[in-house]
Amino acid sequence: MDDRLSFLRQEARASLPIPCSFQHKAPGVEGEVELMYWPAKSKGNAAPEQLTFFILGNPGLLGYYPPFLSHLHSLLPPTHALLATSHIGQSTTVASPKEPLDLPAHLESKVELVTYLRRYLDAWAQESGQQNRPKLAMMGHSVGSWLSCEVMKRLNTDKEDVVDVLYMLFPTLGWIANSWNGWKLWPVFHHPFKPLLPVLAPLLRPILHLTSLPTTSVSLVSTPSIIRHVLHLAASEMKLIQEPDLNWFRAQRVDDTKKGLYGVWASGNTDGWVGKDGPLVQECLGGEDGGRVKLLDGVPHAYCLTQEHSELVAQVVASWIIPEGSSKAVPSSTDTPSEPPTGADIIPM
């Protein structure tokens, strides 16, 4: 088994998540990426019944997501584990490569990691004498959803499903440059602002303590190399995320509730990063009445910035993973949480 994933054997402890990392070796995407791991709560040497692998949005700093992932972990059966990955170059603890990666390169890194996760889980289960193959689920936020879909397209075949199911959170699946925020923030992703922002942002350090920015956002603004990687990936997203493959999305609306795609969107036109792709994909999945689509009122694209919104989204995901055993009430599309923080629908997530 691949020693790069040996951290998966660690047992749950009082302080979670467990910080770890993965060394990518795929051609063109060599580099270390920061991970966070929530092991299965059950004791023993068996592989988890399901590992849900989460790909972040952009900025892909893990510090934004523990409130969401920790609450989700608390709602799941003790045999389930969670693993979250940042993007290469977007970490305050792992060194960034000199040159930032574009969207296709980040996709290659995710394909590599998912491939080896599948192999490791299978070998672990065989070693432990488990009769059932561990499920490998994926979950993505914003561009993390697009990346997850592309990983499924690449790895799942008629003979084998490497990824069993995908949960998409406020996904950006098409024409992102033509979204409201794509138009509004166009100058940020192009010259002269794109190369200037990493240089100018550190000048804000003396006043950051006077703002209400989350600690992770302060770290982002204070680190020019991360800003450079974030903007490079964002510009690549604007260029490359175009027309979604609607036939593929329709094919993910399957009878088996443990397979296919599920998605959470903001209701109406309140998500500035989602345009006409949202309604089109929702229709492919059967809409809200079909059980695979959830529309939430008052929850912004950057839901992870508040505990309340994080818990609401976690409850929705948990209801899909364990529909027969979710003990928490799932928010309806008419429930209205408190006002989102300033900028929660502008941050390029």
Buried (B, 14 or more C-beta within 10 A) or exposed (E): BBEBBEBBEEEBEEEBBBEBBBEBEBEEBEBBBBBBBBBBBBEEEBBBBBBBBBBBBBBBBBBBBBBBBBBBBBBBBEBBBBBBBBBBBBBBEBEBBEEBBBBEBBBBBBBBBBBBBBBBBBBBBEEEEBEEBBBBBBBBBBBBBBBBBBBBEBBBEEEEBBBBBBBBBBBBBBBBBEBBBBEEBEEBBEEEBBEEBBEEBBEEEEEBEEEEBBEBBBBBBBBBBBBBBBBBBBBBBBEBBEEBBBEEBEEBBEEEBEBBBBBBBBBEEBBBBBBEBBEBBBBBBEEBEEBBBBBBBBBBBBBBBBEBBBBBBBBBBBBBBBEEEBEBEBBEBEEEBEEBBEEBBBBBB
